[in-house]
Amino acid sequence: MLMTGGFFLRWQPLLMIPLAIAVAMFEREVAGSLFGAFCGLMIDAACGNLFGMSSIWLMPSALAASLLVMNLIRPNFINHLWLVTATCIIMAFMEYFFKYIIWDEPNSGVILIMYIIPSYLAAIVLSPAVYFLIRAISLKFSEKESAQLLEINDNAEAQPPDSKTC
C-alpha cells in the first residue's frame, strides 16, 4: 500500500527490499529466496516494471542473505543494513541501466536523481523499522514453536512406556 498509495510526491520507498532481506535472514534458504522472488514481483506490479525484472535481482540477494546468516554472519541490525544497502545499489544500477541507459532515454540523469536514488535511499533509511518488525514477529513465532515442542516432549515423557515394545 505504501508503494502505490502516493504518500510521497514523486517517488515511493521500495520497502519490499528490506522486507525480503529481513525475512530471508530469519528463514531457511528456500523460503527466503522464494519470498525474495515474490517481493520482486510485488515491486514490479506496484512500479509498473517489466514483470519479473526485480525478482531477477531480489531473489539471489535474498538467497545470499539467508546463506550468509546460516553460515557466516549473525542476524542483527547492522548486517541487515549492509545487505539491504548492497541489494539497493545493485537493483538501482540495474534498473537505471536496463530501463534508461540501454534505450538512450533523454533526461535519464534527471530520472536517476529525482526518482530512482530517492526511492532506494528511502528503502535503506526505513529498513530499521522493517527489520525490527520482522525480528519481533520471528521471535514471537519461535517462542510459540519452542513452547509447543516442550509440551510435546513433556507429554511423551509423562506417558509410561508400553510393556509390549522392546
N, C-alpha and C positions, 0 to 999 in steps of 0.2 A: 504494500500500500504506500509506503514512504517513497518508493522509487517511481511510482506512477501518479501519485497524488498531487504533485506540484507544490510541495511545501517550500521549495526554494525557487528562486526566479528563473534562472537559466539552466541549471544543472540539478541533478539529483544524486545523492550519495549512493554508491553501489554497495549496500550493506550485505548483500548476499555473499560477497567475497570473504569478509571476516567471519560470517556465519558458517560458510563451508569449511574454512580453515579451523575454526573452533570445534565444530562437530567432528572433523577428521582427527583432531588432536585427542579427543576423548573416546573415539570409536576405533574399531579394527580397520585394517586397510581396505577391505572390500566395501564395507559400509561407508567409510569416509570418501572413497573415490566415487561411488555411486551418488552419494549426496552432493559431492562437488559437481558432478555432471548435471544433476537435477538443478542445482543453483545456477549453473551456467545457462541452462535452458530458460530459467526464470528471468535471468538478466536479459537474454535475447528477446524474450517475449515483452518485457517491460520497456526496453530501449529501442525496439524496432530493428535490431541487428539481424543479420542472416542467421537463421535458426541453427544453432549448434556451434556457432563461432566461439562464443565464450566458454562453452563446455570443453572445447579442444584445449584450452589453456587452464581452466579451473580444475578439471578432473585430475590431470597429472600433478598439479600443485597440491590438491587435497591428498592424493596418494602419497606424495613426498612428505607432506606434513605428518600424516599418520605413521609412515615408516620411520621418520626421524624420531618421533615421540616414542615409538615402540622400541627402537634400538639405540638411540644416541642421546637425545635431549629429554628434559623434563617438560611436562605440560604446564608451563607457567606464563604469566602475562608478557614478559619480555620476549620469550621465544615466539609467542603468538604475534606480537607486534612485528618482529623481524620477518616471520613467514608471510604475514599479510602485506608488509611493505614490498618484499620481493615479488609476491604474486601481483600486486598492483602495478609495479614497474613493468613487469613482463606483459601484463594484459593491456596497459595503457599504450606501450610501444606497439604491440601487435595490432591494436585497434586503429591507432593512428596510421600505421604502415599499410595495413590491408584495406582500410576504408578511404584513405585520403592520398597518401603518397603514391601508391601504385597507379591510381586513376588520375593523378596530377590535378587534383581539385584546386580551384582558385581559392585563395584565402584560407588555406588549410592551417596556417600558423595561428590565425585568429580562432579557429575552431579548437585547436590544441590548447590555447591559453584560456579561452572563455568557457569551454565545456569539458574537455577531457581531463585536464590536470585538476580542476576543482572537484570533479566527481571522484576521482581516485584519491585525492588528498583527504576529502571528507570521509571516505571509507577507512582510511588509515587513522584519522583523528577520532572517529566514532567507534573504532574497533574495541577499545577497552570495555565499553558498555556491553557490546555483543559477547565478548569473551567472558565477562563475569556473569552474565545471564546464563550462558551455556554451561559454565562451570557449576553454578548453583543448581541447575536442572540435573546435571550429571551426578553431582554429589547426592542430591535428593533421591534419584533413582538407584544409585549404588547402595545407599543406606537401606532402601526397601528390599533390594535383592539380597543384601547381607542378612537382613532380618529374616527373610523367607528361607534362606539356606540354613540359618541357625535353627529355625523352627523345624525344618525337615530333619536335620541331624538330631535334634532333641527328641523328636517323635520316634525316630529309628532306634535310638538308644534306650528309650523308655519301654519299648516292647520286648518281651522276653524272646530269646532265640527259640526257634522251632526245634523240637527234640528229634524230629524225623530227618532233618538235614544234617549232614556231617560237615 
